[in-house]
């Protein structure tokens, strides 16, 4: 029996957009320290679900979302920001904004608790962990897509929240940075029981550190559970709509690839 504390729970939750329901009757429990990947076809509802549970998009349909046993709607913006950090799929920044400014801005819920200068130190540490410390004073508009993605992730890391909600965090990243990011996420999760919920398109990364998966199906249904139970070729094919094969690298790493 799993005795880890429940961090996030949804009950009978429908995720809708105008004209259709993306996810039906989602009953989902996410516990402290778990690392969930969200998988599904384009338009299946991965990004919408992340925005709804993050509280950045209102959900007008039925269902309930609880963080730490309290309804999402009962949280103020700053109190919710201290529980979860959210990084969108295509981060944007204003003209003249530097990379370090984006990370410092993300620390606003904690400003009253930080010593003078500690916010900058935390920001630089977070940028270094994402291999962009050398770009701290670079203008946002001059960063590549991958560099913007890593700065956005650094902004999440600098908040030290209980949960990270990441929308396609490996998009725009080269292979080396994809693996480095996943290794960092696993290390943080195991060191301080930080929870991760991330949407993903790179199915070859599923087995590289995620403990659980939520597979969204075309008809609004879903499959959820531990990676060892739900991440198989049959379920992945149902979710992604394409034949999938399971393989193993020379080092023993299990990977899923399109057939």
Secondary structure, 3 states (H helix, E strand, C coil): CCCCCEEEEEEEEEEEECCEEEEEEEEEEEECCCEEEEECCCCCCHHHHHHHHHCCCCCCCCCEEEECCEEHHHCCHHHHHCCEEEECCCCCCCCCCEHHHHHHHCCHHHHHHCCCCHHHHHHHHHHHHCCCHHHCCCEHHHCCHHHHHHHHHHHHHCCCCCEEEECCCCCCCCHHHHHHHHHHHHHHHHHHCCEEEEECCCHHHCCCCCCEEEEECCCCCEEEEEHHHHCCHHHHHHHHCCCEEEEECCCCCEEEEEC
